[in-house]
């Protein structure tokens, strides 16, 4: 079964590796050490959440109708775009106003992980783990 989240996770990891290599080899002499650290933070969070998307894709094979996992995947992808994307743009173009969008990406990440946590939490009243959040 093909999965949009497997595709988005793999694509995000591919781009993350490329962005990391570009930062390590092409930006050291071009941007300040502070901005390089900002850029690297974007790469790090992109890679972690690319793996998170791949994990969601794998878990959804067991629970394909889960709304929690569906929304967690889209929020995680939105977080990559908003959080990492704004940090890349901030570091490369020095557009400080874009820093205002970074927290929205962080909220997307946090909410995605919360939804995964809710999905993984056993229903206390039922041993078969069915819940209204399914």
C-alpha positions in Angstrom: 0.0 0.0 0.0 1.4 3.4 -1.0 1.5 6.1 1.6 1.6 9.8 1.3 3.4 10.1 4.6 6.1 7.6 3.5 6.6 9.7 0.4 6.7 13.0 2.3 9.0 11.5 5.0 11.4 10.1 2.4 11.3 13.4 0.4 11.9 15.4 3.5 14.8 13.2 4.5 16.3 13.5 1.0 16.0 17.3 1.1 17.3 17.4 4.7 20.4 15.4 3.7 21.0 17.8 0.8 20.4 20.9 2.9 22.8 19.5 5.6 25.5 18.9 3.0 25.0 22.3 1.5 25.3 23.9 4.9 28.4 21.9 5.9 30.3 22.4 2.7 28.8 25.5 1.0 27.8 27.9 3.7 30.7 27.9 6.3 32.5 30.8 4.5 29.3 32.6 3.4 27.2 33.1 6.6 28.0 33.9 10.2 28.5 31.1 12.7 25.3 32.2 14.4 23.3 31.9 11.2 25.0 28.6 10.4 23.8 27.3 13.8 20.2 28.5 12.9 20.5 26.7 9.6 21.7 23.5 11.2 18.8 23.6 13.7 16.5 23.6 10.7 18.3 20.6 9.2 18.2 18.7 12.5 14.5 19.2 13.1 13.7 18.4 9.5 15.6 15.0 9.7 13.9 14.1 13.0 10.5 14.8 11.7 11.1 13.2 8.3 11.8 10.0 10.4 8.6 10.8 12.3 6.6 10.9 9.1 8.1 7.5 8.0 7.1 6.1 11.4 3.5 7.4 11.0 3.4 5.8 7.6 4.4 2.4 9.1 2.0 2.7 12.0 -0.8 3.6 9.7 -0.4 0.2 8.0 -1.9 -1.3 11.2 -4.5 1.5 11.8 -5.3 2.9 8.3 -8.4 4.7 9.5 -6.9 6.5 12.4 -7.8 10.2 12.3 -5.2 10.9 14.9 -2.4 9.5 12.8 -3.8 11.3 9.7 -3.7 14.7 11.3 -0.4 14.0 13.1 1.2 13.3 9.7 -0.1 16.5 8.1 0.9 18.6 11.1 4.4 17.0 11.1 4.8 17.9 7.5 3.5 21.4 8.0 5.9 21.7 10.9 8.8 20.8 8.6 7.8 23.4 6.1 7.1 26.2 8.6 9.8 25.5 11.2 12.7 24.3 9.1 11.7 26.4 6.1 11.6 29.6 8.1 15.0 28.8 9.7 16.6 28.1 6.3 15.2 31.4 4.9 16.2 33.3 8.0 19.8 32.0 7.8 20.2 32.4 4.0 18.3 35.6 3.3 18.6 37.3 6.7 14.8 38.1 6.7 14.3 38.5 10.4 10.5 38.9 10.1 10.3 35.2 9.0 11.4 34.2 12.5 7.8 34.9 13.5 6.6 31.9 11.6 9.0 29.5 13.3 7.0 29.1 16.4 3.9 28.0 14.3 6.0 25.2 12.9 7.0 24.3 16.5 3.4 24.2 17.5 2.7 21.9 14.6 5.5 19.5 15.7 4.3 19.5 19.3 0.6 18.9 18.3 1.7 16.1 16.0 3.6 14.3 18.8 0.6 14.9 21.1 -1.7 13.2 18.6 0.6 10.2 18.3 0.8 10.0 22.1 -3.0 10.0 22.2 -3.1 7.3 19.6 -0.6 5.2 21.5 -2.3 5.6 24.9 -4.2 2.5 25.8 -7.9 3.1 26.5 -8.2 2.5 30.2 -11.8 1.1 30.0 -11.1 -1.3 27.2 -8.5 -4.0 26.7 -8.7 -3.9 23.0 -7.5 -0.3 22.7 -10.5 1.0 20.9 -11.2 4.6 21.6 -13.3 7.5 20.3 -10.0 9.0 19.0 -9.4 6.2 16.6 
